[in-house]
Amino acid sequence: MLEIMVMNSILLTMKNWYLRLWSVSFIIFFSLFLLNTNFNVSDINFYLQKSNISMILVSLTILISFLMILCSTKPNYKPNLMSFFIILLNLNLILVFSVSSMFMMYFFFEFSLIPTLILILGWGYQPERIQAGMYLILYTFMASMPLFFVLLFLYSNFFNSHMLSMSMYFHSQYNTMIFIMTMLAFLVKLPIYLSHLWLPKAHVEAPLAGSMILAGILLKLGGYGIYQVYFMFSFDMMYLSYLIITLSLWGGLITMFVCYRQNDMKSLIAYSSIGHMSVMLAGLMIFLTWGVKGAIFMMVAHGLCSSALFTLASFNYEKVNSRNMPLIKGMLAFIPSLTFWWFLFCTINMACPPSLNLLSEIMIFPSIFFFSFFLILPMSFMTFMSAVYNMYLYSSINHGMPTKIINPFNGMKSYMNLGLFLHLFPYFLIMKIILF
C-alpha cells in the first residue's frame, strides 16, 4: 500500500502526458497483487489498514484514474494540468481507503472535493458549471459538519481516533444522535434520495474525467464510510436502519421513473446511479454476509459500468455536438462499433447475465427480503424500470431515422475502443478470481 502511495506521489512531478499514462498502467498491474484474501490483525497498524473492501476500492480507483487519462486525450486546454489534478485526486482517494484514523479519513474525504471542483470548474462545458460546483460544495460540506463534531466528541472521550480502538471501547448514551449525525455525511455523498440534487448537476456540467471519477469512485466513498461506521461503532439501530432502507428503495424507484423522462444522456445516467446506489445501500445496511458482499460487488460493477456509460455519452457528444437524445437518432447506420458498445454496457447496466451487476443483485435481494418482505414491491418495480430506461437509452440513440447533424466520417478512434474495452475486461477478471 505504501509503495502505491509513493508511486502516485512521483506521478505528480511528471509533466509528460504519455509518461503519466504508462506509469499509471504500471501501478494498476502492481495493485492487482493487493487483491488477496490473506487478512489478519497484523495488517492493521496505527496509520494504515488493509482489508478486502479497501484493497478492492484502491484497485478500482487506480483503474478509473488510468481510464480518465486515456479517454480524456482531447481536453479543452492544458492536458498536463488536467492529468495532474487527476493523479492528485487518485492519491487522495487511495488515502481515504487506506488510513485507519477516523480524523485522517475525514480529512481526505473532504479534501477530495477540491480536485473534483477544479475539474468541474476548469474543464466543464457550460457556464452552469459554477452553479453545479456550488451545489456540490454546499450539500457535501453542510452534511459533513455534524460528522466533524462527532469526531471531536469521540476524541475528547477516548483521546484516540483509531477505528479499531473506537469499536472496542465505544459506549455512549448519545448513540441515536451520533448515528444520525455520522450517517448524514455519507448518505449525501452516496447520495440517497432527497439529498441527490447536486449529483445530476455535477455530472451534466463536468468534463468526461470528472463524470468518470464521480460515478466510478466518489459515490463509493459514501458506501465505504457507512461500512466503516457499522464496523467501528457496532450500532444496534435497526429501527433507524429500516427507515433509511425504506426511504432509499422508494426514492431509488422514483429516480428510475425520472430516468425515463430525461432527454439529456448524462442526466439519465446520473439519475440511474442514484437508483443503483439505493440498492447497494439497502444491502449494506442490513449487514448480513450476503448483503454486504453483494453491496461491495455492486460498488465495483457500478463503478465500471457507469464510468463506461459516461464515456460513451462523451464520445457521442464528440460526434454530434449534442447530448439531447431526441436529436440523436440512427447512430447504428453511421458508427456501428459505437452502437455495439452502447448495447453491451446498457445490457450490463440492467443486470443481464452473466454480468457482475446480476450477481450483486442476486446476493442483495434475498437479504432485503429476509430483512422485510414488504420491500419486495419497490425492489420488483426497480428491476423492471431498470430494464425500461436502459432500453430507452439505447434505442433513442442508435435506432430511428438518422439525423443530419451526425458526421459519418468521424468514426471511432483506437483510444476510444481501448478505453471501453478496459472498462469491460475487469468484469471477466473479477468473475474469475475469488475476492472473498
N, C-alpha and C positions, 0 to 999 in steps of 0.2 A: 504494500500500500504506500509506504513512504517513497519507494522508488518511482511510482507513478506520479506522485506529487512533485518530486524533483524534476522529472521529465517535463511535466506541464509548466513548471517554473522556467525551465530552459527555453521552452517554446515561446514564452513571452518576449524573449530577447531576439528571436529570429525575425528578420524583416522580409524574407523572401516567401511569397505565397506558396510556391511549389515545395519548398523545403518544409514549411509548416504542415502541408498536406501529407507528405510522406512520413514525417515524424509522428503525426497523429495516427497514421495507419500502423506504424510500428508499435505504438502504445496500445492500440487495440489488440494486436497479437499478444503482447505481453500480459494484458489484463485477463485474457482467457485462462491463464494459469490460476487466477484467483477463484474461479468457479469450481470449487471442490466442496465436498461435504464434510471434510475434517474440521470440526469446530469444537473447541474446548475453552475452558476458562482462561488458559494461558494466552489466548488470542485477544483478551481484553486487558488493556493497561489503562493508566491514568489519563492518557491523551487520545489514543485511537482505539477503535473497536473493529472487530471483524466478525460479521455474521453473514448468513446466506442472503438475506434481503439487501444488506448494504453492498455486498460484492456484486450482486446482480444489477443493482441500480448504478453502481460505479461503472460497470462494463457498458451498460446501456447509455450512460452519459457520454463516455468516450466515443462510442459508435455514432451517436447522433451528432456529436461535435464534428467528427470526421465528415459525415454526410452533409452537414451545414456548409463546411468549407468547400466540399466538392461540388455541391449543387448551386452554390452562390458564386459561380465563376464570373458573372457579369453584374456586380453591384453598380449602383449609380456612380459612385466615386469612392476613392481611397480604399481599395480592396485590402491593403496591408493593415490599415487601421481597423477595418471591419473584422478581419481574422484575429487581430489582437484581442478585441473585446470578446470574441467567441472563445478563444483559449482562456481568457481571464474568467469568463463565466463557467467554463468547463472545470477549471481548477477550484473555483468556489463551490460548485455543486459536489465535486468529489469530497471536499472537506465537510460539507453538510452530512453526507452519508457515512463519514468515517470517524468523526470526533465522538468521544464518549462523554463529554461535558455538555450539559444542557445549555449553559451560557454560551459556549462556543457554537453549538448547533444553532441557537437563536441568532447569534451574530451573523454567521454565514447565511442563515436562512433569510435574513433581512437584506444582507449585502447583495444577494443575487438580484435584487430589484434594480440596482444601479446599472450594471451592464445591460440588462434587459431593456430598461428605459432608454438607454443611449442608443441601442439598436433600433428601437421603435422610432425615436425622435430623429435620429440621424439618417436612417435609411428607409423610413416609411414612405408611402406613396402619396398621401394627400395631406392637406392642412389639418384635417380632422385628427391626425395622429397626436396632436397636442392634447385634445380632449381625451383621447384614449389613454395617454400617459397619465393624465390627472386621475382618471377613474382607477387605473392600476395602482397608483400610489395611495390614494385615499382609502380604497377598500382594504388593501393589504396592510397598510400602516395602522389604520384605526383598529382593525381587528387584532393586530399583533401587540398593541399596547397592554391589554389585560394579561397576555402571556408574560410580558416583561415584569409586571407587578407580581405575578405568581412566582416567577423565578426569584425575585428579590425576597419574597416572603419565605420561600423554601430555604434559600441560602442563609437567611437570618436565623432559621431554626436548626439547620444541620451544619452550617459552615462548610458545605461541600456540595458541588453541583454535579458530581458523577452520577450517571444514570443508575448504575448497579447499587450504589450506596443508598440512593433515594428509594429504590424499590424495596430494600431490605428494612429500612427504618421509618418509612413514611406512615404516620397515623395522625390524622387531623380531624377536628370537629367541623372543618370547613370543606369537607370532601365535595359536596354538591357544587358549591361556588367555584372551587378550584377546577372541577371537571368542566364546568361551563366556560370559564374564562380561558382555560387551556385549549379546549376543543374549538373555540371560535376562530382562532388564528388559522388552524389547519383546515377547517371547513370552508373558510373563504378562499383559501389557496387552492382547494380541491377543484372547482368550487361546488358547493351544494346549492340547490335551487333557493332562490330569494337573495343570494349573495353572488350571483353569477353575472351581473350586468357588465362587469369590467371585461369579462373574457371575450365575448364576440367583438366588442370594440377594439380590444388589443389585437386580436387575430386579424381583423379586417384591415387595420392600418399598419400592421407590422410587415417588414420585408420577409422574404422566404426564410432566412435564417432565424428571425425572431419567432415566426409561426412554428417552425420545426422544434425549437428548444422549448417554447411554451407548451405545445401539445405533447412533445416527447418526454420531457423531464420535469419542467416546473410544476405541472399539475400533480406529479407523483410526490412532490415534497409534502403535500397535504396528507396523502396516504401513509408515507413514511413517518411523518410526525405523529399521526394517530396510532400507528403501530408501536412507536416508542413510548407514547403516553400510557397505553394499556400495559405495556411490559414494565414500565417504571413504577407506576402507582398502584397497579393491580386493583383498579376501581371495581366496586360492586354497584354499578349504576344501571341496572337493567331497565328500569322504567325510563330513564333518560335515553338510553340506547334505543329502546323501542320507539320513542318519539322521533329521534333523529333518523332512524332507518325508515320509518313510515313517511316522514317528510321527504327524505331523499328519493325513495322509489316513486312516490306520486309526483314529485317535482320532476324527476327524470322522465316520467311518462308525458308530462306536459311539454317539456322541451322537445321530445320526439315529435309531438304534434306540431310544434313550432317549426321544426326542421322542414316539414312538408310544405310550409308556406313561405320558405325562403327563396329568393331569386339570386342572391349572391352566393357563389360557390364556397368561399371561405367562411361566410357566416353560417351556412348549413353545416359545414364540417365542425365549426366551433360549437354549435349547439349540440351536435351529436356527441361531442366529447363530454358534455355535461351529463348526458344520459348514461354513457358508459361508466363514468366515474361514480355515478349514483349507485350502480350495481356493485362496483368494486367496494364502495364504502359500506354497503349493506353486508357483503361477505366478510369484510374486515372487522366490523363492529360486533358481529355475532361471536367472533373469537372462538369458533370451532376450528379444528385442524383443517378440514376440507375447505371451509370458508376462507381462512387466512391464506392457504396455499393457492386457492383459486383467485383470490384478490391479487396476490403477487404475480401470478401468471397473466391476469388481465392488465396489470400495470405495464408489463413488458409488451404484451400483444398490442395494447392500445398505443403505447409509445411508438412502436414501429409503424403501425397501420395509419394512425392519424398523421404522423410525420410524412409518410408517403403520399397521403391524400392532399396535404397542403403543397407538397412538391408538384404533384400533378396539376393542381389548381394554378400554381405559378407558371408551369410550362404552358398551360392553356392560355394564360394571360399574355405570355410572350408571343404566342401565335396569333391571337385575335385582338389583343389590347382591350379586353373586356372580361369581367367576371360575371356578367349578367347572363344567367342560363337561358332565358327566352331568346337572347340574341345569338347564342352559340348553338348551332344545330349542324348535324351531319359531319362531325369530325371523323366518323368511320370512313367516309368516302375519300378524305384527303390524307389523313395520318392514321392508318390502321394500327401501327405499332403503339401509338399513344392510347388508342381505344382498347387495345389488349391490356395495357397496364391499368386503365380505369376499371375494366371488367374484373381483373384479378383482385385489386385492392377493395373494390366495392363488395365483392363476394366475401372477402376476408372480414371486412368490417361488419357484415351482417351475420358473422359466425357460421359460415358454411363449413362443412367438414372437408379436409381434416385440419382446419386452422387451429391455432393456439387459442383464438377467441372462443371457439366452441368448447375446447377443453376447460377453459376457465369458467364458462357459464355452466357446464355440466357439474363442476365442483361447487359453484356458489349456489345454484338453485336449490339442491336438496338441503343445504344448510339453512337457507331462508325459510323453506317450507317446514323444517324441523323447529325453527325458531317461532314461526307463527304461520298457520295455514291460511289466515286471512290475507296474507300478502301475495297469494297466488294470482289474484286478479291484476294488480299492476304489473307483475312480472310477465304474465302471459301477454298483456297488451304491449309491453315494451318489446318483447320478442317479435311480435307481429309488426309493430311500427318501425322497428329497425330494418326489417326487410323492405318495407314500403318506401322509406325515404332514401335508402341506398339504391333501389331500382329506379326511383325518380331521378336521383342524381346522375346515374349512368345513362339512362335513356334520354334525359333532357339535353345532354351534351353531345352524345355520339349518334343518335338517331334523328330522323326527320329530314326535312329539306335543307340542304346545305345553304348557309348564308354567304353573302358576297364578301364579308369582311375577313374571311379566312384566307390566309396566304398559302396556296397549295405548294409553293416551293420552299417554304420554311419548315422543313421536316425535323425529325428527332436527331439531336446530336449524340455523339458517343457518350459524353459525360452524363447525359440525361438517362440513357438506358442503364449505364453503370450505377448511377445513384439509386434508381428504382430497384435494380436487381439486388443491390446491397441492403435495401430495406427488406427484401423478401428472403434472402439467403439465411439470416439468423433464425427464421422460423424453423427451417429444417435442422439447424444445429440444436435448437432448444428442444425440439421434439425427439432428437436422437439421444442427447446426453441426459443423465439423471442429475437434477439440481438439488433434489431433496432426498 
